[in-house]
Amino acid sequence: MIKDKDLIKETVIEAAKLMAVSALTAPKARGVDNIVVRILDRDDELELLAKKMEELSEYYGDYFKRDAHNIRNSKAVVLIGCKIAAMNLKTPPFWKIDADTLHSIVNLGIAIGSAVKTASIHNIDNRVMFSAGVTAQELKLIDADYAFAIPLNVSSKSKYFDRVWPPPK
């Protein structure tokens, strides 16, 4: 017999794996594979990430603490990042960013979109977080030039919606 708590955790981890596949197989500029994906699914990994986010809130702002609270209440976190890849694209002279950098980051956005679409299909609550992605980079949990995190949970009401900070006492 699978109990509710175990069922939810196992299902979230399976969905995280499907999200990783969605990110890795998402269309990419010039077919260059520059996407990196990791899944954090252990409580100690989530706590490490949350604690570091609280530390980094001194530099980045109080919302890192708010997001750390969300990480602690998650069953897993999908990390998606990109490496800046040489695509040998000519940069238009009026652009403010190098074409290779831009297309590498666009690949990241498409990968993230594909991953959260997969979470949505499977009714997994999620939210894309800059804060947790940067923190994962600081902790060397993902080897990427840019990274975002997607915490995952299943509950009757999404923990990532109507976030209030500081929490009510």
Summary of the structure (lengths in Angstrom):
residues: 169
radius of gyration: 16.8
end to end distance: 38.0
largest distance: 63.3
contacts: 540
relative contact order: 0.21
helix: 50%
strand: 14%
